[in-house]
């Protein structure tokens, strides 16, 4: 079974990219807090995330850098060749669902 659920903050502003006809994607990083080895030493993991289609559109519409979100999805590994012609291997979360824990529109109305 390949399922993952994470709660964290978006590291960058959300950018929606069109890839092909009627396909959109957004890539970002989720900062997820984790307990450190010592009692008062919290640590953070930075997990690459990718969302496609309607989920990507919802994230772009309702989220911005620093917002807390809950994500469910699966882990995917892939590789690509960078500009230096080196193979780069990466593991990322493919988002199936987003849970808005902080609403951009609500914050604007409160300010």
Secondary structure, 3 states (H helix, E strand, C coil): CCCEEEEEEECCCCCCEECCCCCEEEEEEEEEEECCCCCCCCEEEEEEEEEEHHHHHHHHHHCCCCCEEEEEEEEEEEEEECCCCCEEEEEEEEEEEEEECCCHHHHHHHC
